[in-house]
Amino acid sequence: MTDFSPLVRQITDCLLEKKAEDIQVLHIAELSSVADTFILCTAGSNVQSKAIADHVVDTVKRTLGERTFGREGMEAHNWVVLDYFDVVVHIFLPEARAYYGLERMWRDAPSTTVQEP
């Protein structure tokens, strides 16, 4: 894996543990003041989306002492956003990811694909 911050590394590890698919890390710091990094992934179902989000929140809090500044989409789970200020995690169902197209919106951002080692 590349030289990710401890927070990005922990989040991507959590995503892999819960079998998230198509994990992309977008390095947006040079393009926006919204955040430094977006992490995008796809879940196969609402249940998996919730499990991924819960695992990230619990593990990051336990291991790094970091809490989310905000959480959105925790009711429907078709697009869950976990805001860690400099790092924002987006957990999509396939249809929502295709519809919103964050990769297209941030196509100028350098990106890294995260896969199982």
Buried (B, 14 or more C-beta within 10 A) or exposed (E): EEEBEEBBBBBBBBBBEBEBBBBBBBBBBEEEEEBBBBBBBBBEEBEBBBBBBBBBBEBBEEEBEBEBEEEEBBEEBBBBBBBBEBBBBBBBBBEBBEEBEBBEEBEEBEBBEBEEE
